[in-house]
Amino acid sequence: MGDAGVERWLAARTPERGACGRLKPGAVVGEWRIAVFLGAGLSAEVYRVQNVRFGHEGALKLLVNETRGLRERFLAEADALRFLSLSALPSFLGAGKVDGKPYYVMEYLQPLPDPMPRAEVPRFMNKVAKAVHRLHEAGYVHRDLKPGNILRRTNGDPVLIDLGLIKKRGNGPDPIGRHARGISVVDGKPVGVGTLDFAAPEQLLKGEASVQSDVFALGKILRFLYEGHPPQAVKPIIRRATRELPGDRYPSADAFAAAIRHRHRPMILCVFLSLLAAATVTHAVRGRPSTVLSNPASVGPQTDQPSAEALAAAHEQRPDEADVDYLQRMLPLAEAGDALAQAVVAEAYFYGHGTATNRVTAVSWYRKSAEAGNVAAQASLGLCLFRGWGCDKDLKEAASWYTKAATQGNLGAMNDLAFCYLHGYGVEKDQEMGFGLAMEAAEKGHAPAQTLVGECYLDGIGVEQDVELGEKWLYRAARQNNARAQMLLRYR
């Protein structure tokens, strides 16, 4: 979005405005030359400026209304940018006075698209929540989160602005606190703080705020970006985030972000879970025989009938063979206890290959094959238990089967187990362990794990944040046509 878009965004926030501001284009303020008057809000005017020495751009905010505690809010915001060097906040570029009125300069940012494409919302809100979490980790709550107070850099990363209501959490030294007196006071009387449509009840009624108050606002923003009509999968997230009592909401902005990621990824994104399951089983059943077949339990009865391994190899060479014929040839072997045949039959019922789809029956065959030692079936059974496909959802048992398959080298199971450790699903949360498992599978060429490693680096989950490394792993996965990695790179 160009200058006109920025101006429209500011105009929408402006209760009263004229065609120009107090500072004229071409005027020099400190090291900054005024380029364009962008608009005015309740307390300040905003200009696009250019540094006269180095040529880089910025946004200059000039205080023009000092009534009703607005000066304190303005100075608190300037101090927040000055003292809190966070990627979640605009970069502080300088400050000074013009005719006795204070101003500060921050990096030049872009407004959000209006409306935001629905496909972009989950990834973007995950980033917003992570940005809010970083502010919380620095010891502050925002108290005025709303769509208008979120801008973004050219790479799409969100930035939190309008920090006039920022407040220290708990005790301890506060470099911003010298302006805190009066932040929640208007005309000498304590009042609630925040914006009506986004502030939590405890803010509006009592002026109280906590991490969960910002979580409430995140839930409202998520609904807003979906224009009031979120997908069914997102509604539970919004409901929990916006519950009336703070203790009933997500405990942190990071937990809110994790909920969004869990709703929108397979293994990482739910919509890709079935694709990964198919790839895992097909590799063992229709590709080269697995080394697990050296286990006597998986060989099957010694008869003149071809073994399941031979049938699978022959079927690989005869793709025109009807699924129903292939299933009928495998069924007697499966019933006789051949683990590979049982995995083939499970797949047939799960995906409707040569028979009607029946996930309950599929899970029964997956379990028989898994208990007999077939690694691919163990991974697939874990997936069914994780998602509740054809059985009751059981995250703990799912993680147990993932572990069995992962310890025998199944890369899909490693990736799934990594996801469980990263988010505490069925196992005790251990993000370093999760990242390590994902990295092991990624280094062996597993594209979904490479994507997971990339996201861990981008978000600093289980490893120190490193955007460059994150993008490198995403590119590796994208070259293998991993849809998730391609989508993430497209929107960065």
C-alpha atoms as one frame of an Amber mdcrd trajectory, in Angstrom:
protein
   0.000   0.000   0.000   1.413   3.376  -1.013   1.197   6.890   0.398  -2.449
   7.258  -0.594  -3.299   4.117   1.364  -1.474   5.387   4.427  -3.299   8.694
   4.177  -6.693   6.965   3.858  -5.879   4.849   6.906  -4.973   7.889   8.961
  -7.953   9.810   7.672 -10.275   7.075   8.934  -8.787   7.531  12.416  -9.024
  11.310  12.368 -11.961  12.983  14.145 -11.061  16.429  12.844  -8.544  17.164
  10.154  -7.576  19.773   7.630  -5.835  19.582   4.308  -2.412  20.205   5.848
  -0.560  20.139   9.143   1.451  22.695  11.077   4.707  21.644   9.427   5.047
  22.455   5.727   6.606  20.146   3.097  10.294  20.941   2.703  10.726  22.238
   6.246  13.590  20.663   8.197  13.003  19.504  11.775  16.221  18.337  13.391
  17.680  15.885  10.873  14.352  15.308   9.147  12.848  16.996   6.096   9.039
  17.054   5.975   7.819  15.216   2.862   4.080  14.599   3.250   1.445  15.411
   5.855  -0.263  12.058   6.446  -3.001  13.018   8.873  -3.945  13.901  12.442
  -5.447  12.090  15.390  -6.810  13.238  18.722  -3.441  14.331  20.090  -0.885
  14.403  17.292  -0.107  15.030  13.648   1.852  12.525  11.588   4.221  13.258
   8.730   6.288  11.196   6.359   9.866  12.484   6.616  13.298  11.843   5.133
  16.629  12.029   6.909  18.671  14.878   5.427  22.009  13.121   6.086  21.367
   9.505   5.174  18.191   9.600   3.082  16.165   6.958   4.926  12.474   7.533
   5.620  10.569   7.797   8.860   7.263   8.850  10.363   7.325  11.968  12.552
   4.636  12.295  15.208   4.104  15.796  16.631   2.052  16.419  19.788  -0.499
  19.179  19.174  -3.076  18.570  21.923  -1.805  18.374  25.514  -5.151  18.315
  27.333  -6.786  15.489  29.317  -3.558  13.580  29.988  -2.642  13.318  26.304
   0.836  14.758  26.837   1.626  11.999  29.368   0.445   9.356  26.943   2.508
  10.825  24.120   5.684  10.923  26.238   5.068   7.404  27.539   4.790   6.170
  23.959   8.034   7.914  22.967   9.816   6.420  25.980   8.465   2.946  25.184
  10.026   3.104  21.729  13.230   4.592  23.120  13.799   2.088  25.932  12.147
  -1.107  24.617  14.207  -2.281  21.680  11.756  -4.923  20.432  11.091  -6.109
  16.897   7.405  -6.021  17.869   7.562  -2.218  18.149   8.562   0.489  15.649
  12.236   1.411  15.604  12.909   4.671  17.455  14.793   7.114  15.200  14.941
  10.325  17.223  13.056  12.984  19.171  13.025  16.713  19.828  10.804  19.795
  20.026   9.264  22.174  17.502   8.097  25.515  18.923   8.058  23.899  22.343
   5.971  20.921  21.223   7.545  17.465  21.495   7.887  15.096  18.572   9.494
  11.749  17.930  10.408   9.862  14.762   9.873   6.144  14.192  10.323   3.873
  11.199   7.858   4.328   8.349   5.285   1.505   8.308   2.343   0.370   6.211
  -1.302  -0.121   7.278  -3.030  -3.487   7.036  -4.880  -4.378   3.829  -8.571
  -3.624   4.076 -10.003  -6.174   3.987  -7.248  -8.675   4.728  -7.500 -11.807
   2.523  -8.956 -14.579   4.689  -6.138 -16.956   3.787  -3.642 -14.534   5.321
  -5.420 -14.071   8.653  -4.180 -17.145  10.596  -0.517 -16.636   9.780  -0.735
 -12.898  10.395  -2.556 -13.253  13.724   0.000 -15.838  14.831   2.662 -13.188
  14.228   0.630 -10.502  16.016   0.189 -12.727  19.065   3.910 -13.514  19.092
   4.650  -9.775  18.951   2.326  -9.155  21.897   3.980 -12.026  23.770   7.390
 -10.397  23.277   6.021  -7.178  24.763   4.693  -9.148  27.735   8.035 -10.890
  28.181   9.650  -7.439  28.311   7.392  -6.715  31.297   4.586  -4.593  29.814
   0.960  -4.875  28.714  -0.282  -2.813  25.777  -3.859  -2.078  26.961  -5.022
  -0.655  23.629  -4.660  -3.447  21.080  -6.943  -3.054  18.060  -6.592  -3.350
  14.270  -5.824   0.357  13.896  -2.883   0.005  16.275  -1.186  -2.672  14.181
   0.916  -1.751  11.178   3.341  -3.910   9.238   6.749  -3.789   7.656   7.367
  -4.388   3.967   8.058  -8.070   4.730   4.586  -8.384   6.256   5.661  -8.605
   9.911   3.209  -6.842  12.268   4.285  -3.915  14.451   2.394  -2.651  17.517
   1.910   1.120  17.682   0.106   3.696  19.852   1.789   2.761  23.123   0.368
   5.614  25.174  -1.463   3.234  27.506   1.445   0.822  27.989   1.798  -0.300
  31.601   4.462  -2.128  33.597   3.624  -5.580  34.886   4.436  -6.058  38.563
   7.158  -4.223  40.447  10.706  -3.291  39.506  12.431  -0.414  37.711  10.410
   1.136  34.924  12.075   3.641  32.576   8.664   4.456  31.141   6.951   4.803
  34.515   7.893   8.439  35.005   4.941   9.279  32.746   2.609   6.596  34.112
   0.880   8.959  36.538  -2.298  10.135  34.883  -2.357   7.508  32.132  -5.594
   6.136  33.574  -6.811   9.521  34.786  -8.994  12.041  32.966  -9.719  15.406
  34.596  -8.245  14.096  37.829 -10.545  11.071  38.048  -9.578   7.428  37.508
 -11.338   5.861  34.522 -11.308   2.673  32.533  -8.843   2.458  29.661  -8.857
   1.016  26.182 -11.091   1.073  23.119 -14.711   0.049  23.635 -14.943  -2.674
  20.964 -11.648  -4.355  21.881 -10.856  -3.686  25.558 -11.514  -6.381  28.158
 -14.320  -5.841  30.714 -11.870  -5.381  33.607 -10.175  -2.551  31.694 -13.339
  -0.679  30.878 -14.952  -1.107  34.293 -12.000  -0.823  36.670  -8.994   0.335
  34.673  -7.291  -2.975  35.551  -5.210  -4.809  32.954  -3.115  -7.951  32.679
  -1.676 -10.269  30.059  -5.144 -11.808  29.735  -6.574  -8.360  28.960  -4.377
  -8.168  25.867  -5.409 -11.751  25.021  -9.047 -10.595  25.085  -8.178  -7.901
  22.534  -6.391 -10.463  20.336  -9.574 -12.523  20.198 -11.575  -9.466  19.162
  -8.987  -8.558  16.500  -9.115 -12.101  15.102 -12.877 -11.819  14.699 -12.516
  -8.359  13.138 -10.027  -9.547  10.503 -12.538 -12.208   9.465 -15.076  -9.363
   9.108 -17.185 -10.877  11.882 -17.515 -14.277  10.156 -14.650 -16.530  11.269
 -14.374 -20.172  10.116 -15.845 -22.810  12.416 -12.357 -23.960  13.451 -11.520
 -20.460  14.682 -14.654 -19.799  16.711 -13.531 -21.799  19.791 -10.296 -19.788
  19.871 -12.214 -16.512  19.842 -14.668 -17.738  22.485 -11.925 -18.736  24.897
  -9.860 -15.595  24.317 -12.826 -13.299  24.974 -14.342 -14.935  28.042 -15.510
 -12.509  30.699 -13.172 -13.646  33.480  -9.426 -13.242  32.797  -8.635 -16.624
  34.354 -10.847 -18.395  31.800  -8.885 -17.030  28.824  -5.644 -18.289  27.330
  -2.890 -17.820  29.927  -0.649 -15.960  27.495  -0.491 -14.455  24.025   1.904
 -17.281  23.152  -0.760 -19.850  24.074  -3.238 -17.940  21.894  -0.717 -18.112
  19.011  -0.222 -21.846  19.583  -3.990 -22.393  19.357  -4.076 -20.639  15.992
  -1.145 -22.661  14.661  -2.706 -25.904  15.855  -5.988 -25.125  14.129  -4.280
 -24.321  10.836  -1.446 -26.808  10.329  -1.174 -30.598   9.696   1.101 -32.092
  11.967   1.549 -28.368  11.883  -1.581 -27.589   9.796  -4.698 -29.688  10.157
  -5.627 -29.474   6.471  -2.456 -31.345   5.492  -2.721 -34.127   8.087  -4.408
 -36.601   5.754  -1.896 -35.918   2.974   1.001 -36.740   5.268  -0.721 -39.903
   6.487  -1.226 -41.047   2.903   2.395 -40.364   2.050   3.599 -42.258   5.139
   1.542 -45.399   4.493   2.037 -45.417   0.720   5.806 -45.264   1.141   5.767
 -48.502   3.143   3.013 -50.306   1.238   3.493 -49.367  -2.397   7.111 -48.284
  -2.409  10.165 -50.432  -1.710   9.546 -52.880   1.178  10.291 -51.538   4.639
  13.160 -52.983   6.655  10.519 -53.751   9.283   9.569 -56.778   7.154  12.679
 -58.549   8.432  10.671 -58.992  11.635   9.196 -62.541  11.484   5.883 -61.218
  12.765   5.464 -59.244   9.549   6.321 -61.976   7.037   3.070 -63.938   7.132
   2.315 -67.661   6.763   4.575 -69.947   4.761   2.288 -71.077   1.913   2.449
 -71.249  -1.857   0.453 -68.024  -2.035   2.595 -64.964  -2.839   3.619 -62.968
   0.209   2.252 -59.525   0.941   5.680 -58.134   0.113   5.591 -59.791  -3.308
   2.034 -58.629  -3.962   2.940 -55.053  -3.010   5.990 -55.105  -5.290   3.928
 -56.538  -8.158   1.201 -53.960  -7.619   3.808 -51.225  -7.845   4.693 -52.507
 -11.314   1.021 -52.823 -12.334  -0.660 -49.510 -11.515  -3.601 -50.504 -13.751
  -4.576 -53.335 -11.395  -7.977 -52.571  -9.878  -7.923 -51.567  -6.209 -10.677
 -54.069  -5.463  -8.605 -56.943  -6.913  -5.517 -55.855  -4.977  -7.536 -55.675
  -1.751  -9.038 -59.141  -2.295  -5.564 -60.616  -2.807  -4.291 -58.976   0.409
  -7.250 -59.760   2.706  -6.433 -63.462   3.321  -2.856 -62.552   4.214  -4.043
 -59.796   6.557  -6.457 -62.177   8.281  -3.607 -64.662   8.656  -1.570 -62.078
  10.529   0.740 -60.519   7.915   1.525 -57.014   9.204   2.192 -55.478   5.781
  -1.061 -56.897   4.401  -2.881 -55.518   7.438  -1.423 -52.062   6.711  -2.574
 -52.341   3.068  -6.091 -53.300   4.144  -6.158 -50.471   6.694  -5.185 -47.998
   3.988  -7.854 -49.362   1.646 -10.589 -48.809   4.241  -9.222 -45.426   5.284
  -9.100 -43.972   1.770 -11.787 -46.074   0.071  -9.405 -47.950  -2.252 -11.406
 -50.889  -3.583 -14.016 -50.721  -0.818 -16.291 -48.269   0.964 -14.499 -45.847
   3.272 -14.730 -47.039   6.884 -12.319 -45.378   9.288 -13.402 -47.478  12.256
 -12.426 -50.627  10.360  -9.268 -48.914   9.132  -8.177 -48.115  12.691  -8.805
 -51.736  13.704  -6.460 -52.952  10.940  -3.901 -50.224  11.663  -3.822 -51.350
  15.295  -3.295 -55.024  14.367  -0.467 -54.085  12.006   1.064 -51.637  14.491
   1.018 -54.194  17.296   2.702 -56.660  14.932   5.519 -54.173  14.438   4.755
 -52.392  11.162   6.305 -48.954  11.613   4.182 -47.140   9.016   1.016 -48.488
  10.658   2.273 -47.278  14.044   2.675 -43.766  12.635  -0.759 -43.884  10.980
  -2.445 -45.230  14.115  -0.871 -42.385  16.065  -2.303 -39.943  13.563  -5.822
 -41.417  13.849  -5.656 -41.233  17.645  -4.350 -37.666  17.477  -7.197 -36.529
  15.230  -9.959 -38.831  16.507 -10.407 -40.457  13.085 -12.303 -43.719  13.440
 -11.662 -43.786  17.196 -11.801 -41.653  20.305  -9.141 -38.958  20.365  -6.325
 -39.923  22.734  -3.307 -37.614  22.567  -1.299 -39.601  25.084  -1.679 -42.892
  23.187  -1.047 -41.074  19.911   2.254 -39.758  21.242   3.130 -43.285  22.419
   2.684 -44.747  18.925   4.533 -41.800  17.368   7.407 -42.550  19.741   7.528
 -46.225  18.756   7.612 -45.377  15.062  10.048 -42.490  15.497  12.562 -44.614
  17.389  12.620 -46.939  14.361  13.370 -44.084  11.996   9.946 -43.187  10.596
  10.372 -39.555   9.545   6.665 -38.734   9.542   6.349 -39.975  13.119   9.398
 -37.921  14.127   7.716 -34.844  12.722   4.422 -35.603  14.482   6.152 -36.333
  17.767   8.121 -33.099  17.420   4.824 -31.221  17.096   3.534 -32.945  20.242
   6.604 -31.898  22.249   6.499 -28.335  20.921   2.931 -27.864  22.169   2.569
 -30.393  24.983   0.061 -32.682  23.231   0.075 -36.062  24.960   3.544 -35.472
  26.399   5.088 -32.939  28.729   5.863 -29.811  26.753   9.561 -29.684  25.817
  10.196 -27.303  22.943  13.915 -28.044  22.719  13.147 -31.762  22.411  10.508
 -30.992  19.775  12.880 -28.866  17.759  15.577 -31.542  17.975  13.234 -34.237
  16.632  12.058 -31.992  13.810  15.650 -31.159  12.909  16.619 -34.848  12.784
  13.822 -35.580  10.309  14.494 -32.372   8.368  18.156 -33.200   7.880  17.087
 -36.536   6.391  15.039 -34.706   3.762  11.515 -34.870   5.231   9.792 -31.796
   3.776   7.078 -31.310   6.477   9.808 -31.458   9.144  11.878 -28.935   7.187
   8.859 -26.645   7.224   8.430 -27.145  10.972  12.112 -26.374  11.569  11.747
 -23.233   9.451   8.781 -22.066  11.512  10.621 -22.789  14.762  13.474 -20.560
  13.623  11.095 -17.834  12.434   9.158 -17.761  15.718  11.992 -18.645  18.100
  10.287 -21.845  19.327  12.693 -24.331  20.886  15.627 -22.515  19.343  16.958
 -18.973  19.189  15.103 -16.933  16.592  16.938 -16.729  13.266  14.822 -15.492
  10.375  17.490 -16.166   7.751  17.870 -19.811   8.806  14.102 -20.168   9.010
  13.668 -19.037   5.434  16.451 -21.352   4.241  14.625 -24.366   5.682  11.349
 -23.202   4.161  13.030 -22.937   0.757  14.309 -26.521   1.110  10.806 -27.747
   1.802   9.299 -25.586  -0.945  11.656 -27.143  -3.498  10.052 -30.472  -2.603
   6.649 -28.930  -3.373   5.627 -28.687   0.276   2.476 -26.557   0.101   2.816
 -25.171   3.631   6.356 -23.925   3.011   5.358 -22.402  -0.322   2.461 -20.566
   1.322   4.635 -19.188   4.141   7.254 -17.932   1.702   4.612 -16.397  -0.532
   3.216 -14.298   2.326   6.501 -13.239   3.877
